[in-house]
Amino acid sequence: MRVWIVFLLCLAGHAMAAPADEEPIVEEPGTEEPVVEETEVGANPVQVEIGEFDEAIDIVEDVVTENACLNYHCKKGKVCEVDESNTPMCVCQDPSTCPPVEGDFEHVCGTDNKTYESSCHFFATKCTLEGTKKGHKLHLDYIGSCKLQTYLEFSSQSVPPPPPRRADRLSSVIEPCLDSELTEFPLRMRDWLKNVLVTLYERDEDNNLLTEKQKLRVKKIYENEKRLQAGDHSLDLLAHDFEKNYNMYIFPVHWQFGQLDQHPVDGYLTHTELAPLRAPLIPMEHCTTRFFEQCDADADKYIALEEWAACFGLKDQDVDKDLII
C-alpha cells in the first residue's frame, strides 16, 4: 500500500512540475479515439491503425476525413479500395461479400448456363475471370435460375407443333424459337415499347421519368385518338396498327435504343448493354435471344442504330440519331 501511495505522489509531483500551457500527454489519445472510430467506409485501415499511435495527430485527421472512394465509381463486380498512398482503385469484389439472398427470385443465369445466387455474385465472379477466354464469353443471360434450353434446326420441316408464344415463367425449359414465332416477336415488342412510354408519360408528375423533349414526343402519341390502347391484342391487329399508325412507333424504337446505349454512349449496343432489356424477357419470351442475334446483321457483336431500327421494321429514311434524346 505504501508503494502505491509513493507512486501516486510522484505522479502528482510530476504533473505540478509540468508547464501550465502544456496538455497532459495521457489525454492526447483519448481526445483522438472518437475520430478513428468514426472512420468512413473506404478509408485505408493501415493508415488509420498507424495514426492511432502517431504523434502527428493533425496528419491522421486529414487522412480520416478524406474518403478517396467517396466519389470514385467502379463498374459492376468491382469495389473501390485505396492503396498505401490513399489513391482509390477498383478491385474485384469477393462474391462472399455480396448481400444475403432473400429468395430464389434473385437468382440469375449466366451464358455459361450456370445459376448464380444474385447479379452481385455473377458480376463479382465475372470480374475474377477478366482477361481470360471464359471471362470474355461470360455474360448475364437472363433473370431467374437457369432453364434447360432445347435446340432444333430451324429449317427442318419435321418440327413438332410450336409451343405457346409466351414461355411459362415456371417452366424449367426454354423452348426453341421457330421461324414463324420470330416474325411475331417485333409485333409485340413495338406495341410494348409504345405502351411503356405512354405509361411513363401518365405517371411523370415530378418530371423525373422523361425529359421535356421526350414528353413532347410522347404527348403526340398519347393524345392521338387513333392510338391502339394497351391490351392482349391479336397478331393481325398489331400488324394492322403498325401499318396504319406507323409514325407512332418511330420514337419508341429510338427511345429504347437510347436507354440501352449508356456504357459508353457510342451508337452501338453490346451484349452487356442489352442485358437490362433481354434478361427479364427471356423467361417470358423464348424468341428473345434469337431476335437480338438476328438484329446483329453483320455479326460483329455490336448492334448499330440502323440494325436496331431494321429489326423493328422501321424504314431506312426514318432512322434519325437526333431522336435519341
N, C-alpha and C positions, 0 to 999 in steps of 0.2 A: 504493500500500500504506500509506503513511504517513497518507493521508487517512482510510482505514478505521480505522486504529488510533486516530487522534484522535477519530473519530466514536464509537467504542466506549467510549473513556474518558469522553467527555461523557455518554453514556447511563448509564454506571456511576455517575458523579458525581451525576447527576440522581436515580437510584434511591436512593443513600445519603442524599440530602438529603430524601427523602420521609418523612412521618411513619411511625412503626413500625406503627401500628394501621390504616393505610390500605392496602387491597389494590391492587396494580398494575392500572392501567386495562386493560392488554393482556390480562389473564386473564379479564376480565368476559365478553366474547363467547364465549370458549372454554368456560366453565362452563355457558352457557345454550344452546349449539347442540344438545346432545342432546335437550333438551326440545322444541325446534322440530321436530327430525327425527321425534320420536315423536308428532306431532300426530295425533289420532284423525280418522277419516273424518267429514266433516261440519263441521269447524272452518272458520271463514271464512279463506280463503287470503290475502285482502288484509290482514287484521289480523295474521296470522302474519308476513307479509313485513315489515310496518312494525315489528312487535315486535322483529325481529332487530336493529334499529338504534335502538330506543327506549331511553332511559336509564332509564325507569321499568320495570325488569325484572319487578318483582312484579306489575304490571298484565298483562304479557304472559303470565305463568304462569297467572293467573286465566282468561284467555281460552282458553288452550290446554287446560287441564284441564276446562273446562266444555263438553261437547259438547251443544249445544242440540238436535241432531237425534236424540240417543240414544234417547229415549222418545217421539219425535214420529212418529206413524204417518200415512202417506199411502195413499190408495186406489190400486188397480192403475193403472198408466200414469203415476203421478207419483212423484217422489223429493223428499226433503227437502233444502233448502238454507237458508242463513242470509243475512240481509241485512247491511248495514254495522253495524247495531246488535246483531248476533248474535241476531236474532229468527228462529226457524225458520219456514219456509213451504214449502208443497208446490208444485212446478212440474212441468210436463210433462217426462217422460223423453225423451231423444233416442233414437229407435229404434236408432241405431248403437251405443249403449252397452249394449244387451241382450247377454246371454251368447251365445257362439257356438252355433249349432245343430249337434247331433250327427248328426241324420238326418231323413229325411222324416217320421218318426213324430211329430215335434214340430210339424209344420205344423198350422194351424187355418184354418177357413173362416169368413169374416165374412158377415153378411147382405147385404153388397154383392156376394156371390159372388166374392170375391177371396181368394186364398190368401196367408196371412201366414206368415212363417218360424217364428214361435212365438207363444204367447199374450202374451209380453212385447212383441213387435213390434206385435201387434194393439192392446193397450191403450195403448201409447205413441202409436200413430197416432190412435186414437180420442180421446185427450186433446187432441191438437193441433186436433181438429175441434169441441171443446166450444163451444157457443153457436151452432153452425150447424145448418141443417136436416139436412144429411148426417150430422153427428155424432150428432144426436138419434135418427136411424133406424138407426145402425150398432150392431150387437150381435154378440157371438160366437155363431155358428150351431152349429158342431159341430167335433169334433176330426178332424184329417186334412185333406188337400188337398181343395179344392172339387170336387164332382162335378156332372155335368150333371143337372139336375132336369127331369123331364118332367111336363107338366100335362094333365089330362083333365077334362072336365065330368063330375062325379061322378054326375049324374042321367042321363047318357047310357045308353041301352040297348044301344048298339053298341060296348061296351067289349070289348077283347080279353081272353083268359084272364088271370086275375091272376097276378102273379109270385110266387115263393116268399115265405112270410110273413116271413122274415128276409132283409133286404138283404145282399148279399155284400159283405164288407169290401173285397175287391179290385176290386169293380165301380166303373166310372167314372161310373155313372148311378144316381141315386136314383129309383126307380120311384114313380109316383103311388100314393097310399093310397086304395083303394076302400072303399066303404061297408061291405061285408062284412068287410073286414080291420080296419076301425076298431073294430068291435064285439069283435074278438078281442084287441086291444091291452090293455085293462084286465085281462083274464083273466090274461095272462102277467105284467103289472106287479104285480098284487096278490100273486100267488104268489111273485114275485121279492122283493118288499119283505119278506114274511114270512120267507123263507129268509135274507135278509141279516141280519135281526135275530137269528135263531137262530144263525147263524154267528158274529156278534159276541159273543153270549152264551157260546158254547162257547170262544171264544178270549180272553175277557176275564179273564185271570188276574191282571193288575195293576190292575184296576178303573179303567182309563183309556179304555175304549171305550164303556161305558154307565154312566149314573148309577145309583145304588142304586134309585131309583124306577123307572127304565126296566127294570132287571134283574128287579124283582119282577113287572112286567107280562109280560116275555118268558118268565120262568120258567114261568108258567102255560101258555104256548103250547108251550114246549119239552117239558114233562112230560106234555102231553096225548097219550094213546095214539092218539087219532083224527087226529092231525096228519098231513097228507099230506107225505111225505118229498120232498126235492128231487129233481127229475128232469125228463126231457123228456116231459111228460105231454100227452095229447090235450086238445083244447079242451073236449070233452064232460066229461072227468074234472075239469078245472079249474072248469068251471061248476057241476058237481055238488058239488064240495067247498066252493065258496063258499056254496052254498045250505045245505049240511048243517052246515058248521062256520063259519058267518058270523062269529061272535064272535071268531074267531082273527084276522080281517083288520081289525078296527076299529082297534086300536092301531097296527099297522104303517103304515096310511094316515096317521094323525095324526102319527106319529113322523117320517115323511118330510117332511111339511109343515113341522114344527118345525125340521128340519135345514136346510131351504132358506130359511126366513124369518129372515134374520140381519141384513140391511143395508137398513133397520133392522128390528127386531122389531116389526111393526105389524099382523100378522094378514093380510097380503096378500103375494102373490108377484109380483114384476116379472119382466120378461124376463131381466134380469141375474141375479136370484136363482135363476131356473130353470136357468141355464146349466150349473152343475155336474152336473145330472142329465141334461138333454136333449142337451148337447154330445157326450158319449160314446155316447149311444144312437142318434142319427140315422144314423150309418153302418151300424148293425146292424138298426135298426127303422125302416123307411121311413114308418111312420104316426106317428112321434113328434111331428113339427111339427103335423100336423093334429089330433092328440089334444089337445095343450095349447092350441091355438087354440080348440077346442071347449069346453075347460074354462072359458074366459073367456066365460061365458054372456051377460053384459051388454055384452061388447065394450068394456070401459073400460080395457083394457091391464093390469088387475090381476086376479089370481085369489084370491078370498077363500077362507077355510077351507070355507065351505059349498059353494062351487062346486067346490073340490078334492075334497071328500068325495063329492059327487054324481057326479063324473066316474068315481070308482072304485066306484060302486054302493052307497055307504052310505046308510042311511035317515036322514031329517032328525032324528029323535029320538036318533040315536046320534052326532051331531056334538057334540063336547064340547071346548071350549078347554082345560079342565083336563087333558086327555090329552096336550097338548103340553108335555112335561116334559123 
